[in-house]
Amino acid sequence: CSRDWSSDVCSSDLAPRAPHFRPRARRVIQILANGGPSQMDTFDPKPELTRLHGRRLPIHLETERPTATALGSPFAFRRYGESGLEVSELFAGLAEKHADDLCVIRSMHTDTPVHENCLRLMNCGASIMARPSIGAWITYGLGSENRDLPGFVVLVPKGLPVAGADNWQSAFLPGSYQGTYLETEDRPAERLIEHLRNPATSPEEQRAQLDLAAVLNRRHLVGRGDPALEARIHSFETAFRMQMAATDAFDIGREPAHVREMYGATPQAKQMLIARRLVERGVRFVQVWHGTLQPWDSHDNIEKAHRRLAQESCQGITALLTDLKQRGLLEDTLVIWGGEFGRTPTVELSQGEKVGPTLGRDHNHHGFTMWLAGGGVR
């Protein structure tokens, strides 16, 4: 592929490409409830658990920690929409508006009850080996529709999730396809990406410096063929163009007040609104994490923990689907929600000095639930 080293180094890597067949989905927003939400407390009702609450089940699942008797869901379920989809009260707001937009998959399973391995497996297709993430593959296959922003953006309120950058790695693909990680909480738009602007030089001076660096780096690259150097050259170019585009894309203050009110004021609401602004501007893949490490990992008191987590995220997710739909973007934007595994139907036992039920659930890789919306999904 040809490269203009004086203006747009490696831009051909991210140029939009036609797929082999005409797809419905052109972009993806992946919402990660990292830590493992409980399927029987959200989108997969188990009335038999309520009937058997406090009794031993006839089967025993091998899990990470000891569990005991059946734990019925403390949340009420009801049917929504023409489809009659059963959803917990935790996501009633989402179900009331979008039950018929959701494709709920209740047959997910994975290999191990370990957070790190399952997240790598979900995002990269391999639990241990270094493999490109799904966002990297999609950007590699389809390119990006905005040369001034990364093709793959990762949003986290603060801190890294479990397994960190492995979740958005490019592995053996060029580095230009890896996710660009941003911390979104309590940061104004101009500071979401640190040191993006150089206050000591004008854009014209920066352009001249970058052109000189590109010529020198090209000479260095020709003799060595180092993919890491090629990725670094590309990152310089992207960062230069992002100085204007990023400030605009990440500034949710430019949205009308009624739109911001629809999303809400939580960190999740902010991330959902940023995600919509990014896909609207041609970013191919946006990964939205609930928080650092594994916030949905409710080993203790699942009623209190899951209620808080749902309150933090439900309004923002509901607004995202509504907003995409109103703008005609939902039909070709695939939205994915779920965690790396589910949780046990039985109560977890505490392992301290006093052994007893925790009112929480252990990891469950044998079966869990995710949902899809948009992108032609039925």
C-alpha positions in Angstrom: 0.0 0.0 0.0 1.2 3.5 -0.7 2.0 5.9 2.1 2.4 9.7 1.9 5.0 10.1 4.7 4.7 13.9 4.7 1.0 14.1 5.5 -0.7 10.9 6.5 1.6 8.1 7.6 0.0 4.7 7.4 -3.4 6.1 6.8 -4.1 3.3 4.4 -4.2 0.9 7.3 -7.4 2.5 8.6 -9.0 3.5 5.3 -12.6 2.2 5.0 -12.8 -1.1 3.2 -15.8 -2.8 1.5 -16.7 -6.2 3.2 -17.3 -9.4 1.2 -21.0 -9.0 1.5 -23.3 -6.2 2.5 -23.8 -6.3 6.3 -26.5 -4.6 8.4 -24.0 -3.6 11.2 -21.4 -0.9 10.4 -20.2 -0.2 13.9 -20.2 -1.8 17.4 -20.8 -0.5 20.9 -19.8 -3.2 23.4 -21.0 -2.5 27.0 -19.2 -4.6 29.5 -20.8 -5.3 32.9 -17.3 -6.6 34.0 -17.3 -8.8 37.0 -20.1 -11.1 35.9 -23.8 -10.0 36.4 -26.2 -12.5 37.7 -28.4 -13.9 34.8 -31.2 -15.0 37.2 -31.4 -11.5 38.7 -31.4 -9.6 35.4 -32.6 -11.2 32.1 -33.1 -14.9 32.8 -35.9 -15.6 35.4 -35.7 -18.8 37.4 -39.0 -19.3 39.2 -37.9 -22.8 40.3 -35.2 -21.2 42.3 -37.8 -19.2 44.2 -39.7 -22.4 44.9 -36.5 -24.2 46.1 -35.1 -21.2 48.0 -33.0 -22.4 51.0 -33.0 -26.1 49.8 -30.3 -28.2 48.2 -30.5 -28.5 44.4 -30.3 -31.9 42.8 -27.2 -30.9 40.8 -23.9 -29.4 41.9 -22.0 -26.9 39.8 -18.2 -26.9 40.1 -17.4 -23.3 40.8 -14.5 -21.2 42.2 -15.8 -21.1 45.8 -18.1 -23.3 48.0 -21.8 -22.7 47.6 -24.8 -24.1 49.5 -28.5 -24.0 49.0 -30.7 -22.4 46.3 -30.8 -18.7 46.3 -34.0 -17.3 44.8 -33.9 -13.9 43.2 -34.8 -11.0 45.4 -36.0 -9.1 42.4 -39.4 -9.2 40.7 -39.7 -10.1 37.0 -42.5 -9.1 34.6 -43.2 -9.4 30.9 -42.6 -6.4 28.5 -43.4 -5.5 25.0 -45.1 -7.5 22.3 -42.5 -10.2 22.7 -43.4 -10.7 26.4 -39.7 -10.6 27.3 -39.2 -11.3 31.0 -36.9 -8.8 32.6 -36.0 -8.1 36.3 -37.1 -4.9 38.0 -33.4 -3.9 37.9 -33.7 -3.1 34.2 -37.4 -2.2 34.1 -36.6 1.2 32.5 -34.7 -0.5 29.7 -37.4 -3.2 29.2 -40.3 -0.7 29.1 -38.8 1.1 26.2 -36.7 -1.5 24.4 -37.9 -5.0 25.2 -38.7 -5.7 21.5 -35.3 -4.4 20.5 -33.4 -6.9 22.6 -32.1 -10.3 21.5 -31.5 -12.0 24.8 -29.1 -15.0 24.6 -29.5 -17.3 27.6 -27.1 -20.1 26.5 -23.7 -18.5 26.9 -21.0 -20.5 28.5 -17.2 -20.3 28.9 -14.2 -22.4 30.0 -13.3 -21.3 33.4 -14.6 -19.2 36.4 -11.5 -16.9 36.4 -12.1 -13.2 35.5 -8.9 -12.6 33.6 -9.1 -15.8 31.4 -12.8 -15.3 30.6 -12.4 -11.6 29.6 -9.5 -12.5 27.3 -11.6 -15.4 25.9 -14.6 -13.1 25.3 -12.6 -10.2 23.8 -9.8 -12.0 22.1 -11.0 -15.6 21.5 -8.2 -17.0 23.6 -7.8 -17.1 27.4 -4.0 -17.1 27.5 -2.4 -16.6 24.1 -1.9 -13.1 22.7 -4.6 -12.7 20.1 -6.1 -9.6 18.5 -9.2 -8.3 20.3 -12.6 -8.2 18.6 -12.3 -4.4 18.2 -8.9 -4.7 16.6 -10.2 -7.4 14.2 -13.3 -5.3 13.2 -11.2 -2.2 12.6 -8.7 -4.3 10.6 -11.4 -5.7 8.5 -13.5 -2.7 7.9 -11.2 0.3 8.5 -12.4 3.5 10.1 -14.7 6.2 8.7 -13.0 9.1 10.5 -9.3 9.7 9.9 -9.2 12.2 12.8 -10.2 9.8 15.5 -9.0 6.3 16.5 -11.0 3.5 14.9 -11.3 1.6 18.2 -11.9 3.5 21.5 -12.1 2.1 25.0 -13.9 4.0 27.7 -13.4 3.3 31.5 -14.5 5.7 34.2 -11.3 5.3 36.1 -8.6 2.6 36.4 -8.1 -0.6 34.4 -10.5 -3.6 34.3 -9.2 -7.0 35.1 -6.6 -8.2 32.4 -6.1 -4.5 31.5 -4.9 -3.7 27.9 -5.1 -7.4 26.9 -8.8 -6.8 26.4 -8.2 -4.3 23.5 -4.8 -5.5 22.2 -3.9 -5.8 18.6 -1.4 -8.7 19.2 0.1 -9.7 15.8 -1.9 -7.1 13.9 -0.3 -3.6 13.4 -0.5 -1.4 16.5 -2.8 1.1 14.8 -5.7 -1.4 15.3 -5.4 -1.6 19.1 -7.9 0.2 21.3 -7.2 3.8 22.5 -7.9 3.7 26.2 -9.5 6.8 27.9 -10.5 7.4 31.5 -13.7 9.5 31.5 -14.7 10.2 35.1 -14.3 13.8 36.4 -12.3 14.9 33.4 -13.2 17.8 31.0 -13.2 16.9 27.3 -9.8 18.6 26.7 -8.2 16.5 29.4 -9.5 13.1 28.4 -6.3 12.5 26.5 -3.4 13.9 28.4 -0.8 16.1 26.6 -2.8 16.1 23.4 -2.1 19.8 22.8 1.4 21.4 23.0 1.0 24.9 24.4 4.5 25.9 23.3 4.0 25.4 19.5 1.4 26.4 17.0 -0.4 23.8 14.8 1.8 24.9 11.9 5.0 24.3 13.8 3.8 21.0 15.0 3.0 20.0 11.4 6.5 20.9 10.3 8.0 18.9 13.2 5.9 15.9 12.5 6.8 16.0 8.8 10.5 16.0 9.6 10.0 13.2 12.2 8.1 11.2 9.5 10.9 11.5 7.0 13.5 10.4 9.6 11.3 7.6 10.9 10.7 6.3 7.3 14.4 6.0 6.7 14.8 4.1 10.0 11.8 1.9 9.2 13.0 1.0 5.7 16.1 -0.7 7.1 14.4 -2.4 9.9 10.8 -3.1 9.1 9.7 -2.8 12.7 5.9 -3.0 13.1 6.1 -1.2 16.5 7.8 1.8 14.9 5.2 1.9 12.1 2.5 1.9 14.8 4.2 4.7 16.6 4.5 6.8 13.4 0.8 6.3 12.9 0.0 7.3 16.5 1.8 10.6 16.0 -0.3 11.4 13.0 -3.6 10.4 14.7 -2.7 12.4 17.8 -2.0 15.5 15.7 -5.4 15.3 14.0 -7.2 14.5 17.2 -6.3 17.9 18.7 -9.4 19.4 17.3 -11.6 16.3 16.6 -11.3 14.7 20.0 -12.2 17.8 22.0 -15.4 18.0 19.9 -16.3 14.3 20.1 -15.7 14.0 23.8 -17.4 17.2 24.9 -20.9 16.1 26.0 -21.5 19.7 27.1 -22.2 20.5 23.4 -25.3 18.3 23.6 -28.7 19.9 24.3 -29.8 19.9 28.0 -32.7 17.5 27.3 -30.4 14.9 25.8 -28.0 15.1 28.8 -31.0 14.8 31.1 -32.2 11.7 29.2 -28.9 10.0 29.8 -28.5 11.0 33.4 -25.6 12.2 35.5 -23.7 9.0 36.4 -20.3 8.1 35.0 -22.0 5.4 32.9 -24.4 8.0 31.5 -21.4 10.1 30.4 -19.8 7.1 28.8 -22.9 6.1 26.9 -23.3 9.6 25.5 -19.7 9.7 24.5 -20.1 6.3 22.8 -23.0 7.7 20.7 -21.0 10.8 19.7 -18.1 8.6 18.7 -20.0 6.2 16.5 -21.9 9.1 15.0 -18.5 10.5 13.9 -17.4 7.2 12.2 -15.5 5.4 15.0 -15.9 1.7 14.2 -15.8 0.1 17.6 -16.4 1.5 21.1 -15.9 -0.6 24.2 -17.6 0.8 27.4 -16.5 -0.7 30.7 -18.6 -0.3 33.9 -15.5 0.4 36.1 -12.1 -0.7 37.4 -11.4 -4.3 38.1 -14.7 -6.2 38.3 -17.6 -4.0 39.8 -20.3 -6.6 39.0 -18.5 -9.3 41.0 -21.3 -9.6 43.7 -20.0 -12.3 46.1 -21.8 -10.7 49.0 -25.4 -9.4 49.3 -26.4 -9.5 45.6 -29.6 -7.5 46.2 -27.7 -4.5 47.5 -24.8 -4.7 45.0 -26.8 -5.4 41.8 -29.4 -2.8 42.6 -26.7 -0.1 43.0 -24.9 -1.3 39.7 -28.2 -1.3 37.8 -29.1 2.2 39.0 -25.7 3.4 37.8 -26.1 2.0 34.3 -29.8 1.4 33.3 -30.8 4.9 32.5 -27.7 5.5 30.4 -28.1 2.3 28.4 -31.8 3.0 27.9 -31.0 6.5 26.6 -28.3 5.2 24.3 -30.7 2.8 22.5 -33.4 5.5 22.4 -31.0 8.1 21.0 -29.5 5.7 18.4 -33.0 4.8 17.3 -34.2 8.4 17.0 -31.1 9.3 14.9 -31.5 6.3 12.6 -28.2 4.8 13.9 -29.6 1.7 15.7 -30.4 -0.2 12.5 -26.7 -0.3 11.6 -25.1 -0.1 15.1 -24.7 -3.4 17.0 -25.0 -2.9 20.7 -23.7 -5.8 23.0 -24.3 -6.0 26.8 -22.9 -8.6 29.2 -20.1 -9.8 31.4 -17.4 -12.4 31.2 -19.6 -15.1 32.9 -22.7 -15.4 35.1 -23.3 -16.3 38.7 -24.4 -19.4 40.6 -28.0 -20.3 41.4 -26.8 -21.2 44.9 -25.7 -19.0 47.7 -21.9 -18.5 48.3 -20.5 -19.5 51.6 -18.1 -17.1 53.4 -14.6 -18.4 54.0 -13.7 -16.4 57.1 -13.7 -17.6 60.7 -17.5 -17.8 60.6 -18.6 -19.9 57.7 -22.1 -19.2 56.5 -24.2 -17.9 53.5 -23.2 -14.5 52.2 -26.5 -13.7 50.3 -24.2 -13.4 47.2 -23.4 -15.7 44.3 -20.2 -17.2 43.1 -18.8 -17.1 39.5 -20.7 -19.4 37.1 -19.1 -20.2 33.7 -21.5 -23.0 33.0 -24.2 -20.7 31.8 -25.0 -17.0 31.6 -26.9 -14.4 29.6 -26.0 -11.5 27.3 -28.1 -9.4 24.9 -27.7 -7.7 21.6 -29.6 -4.8 20.0 -29.6 -3.0 16.7 -27.4 -3.9 13.7 -30.1 -6.0 12.1 -30.4 -8.4 15.1 -33.9 -9.7 15.6 
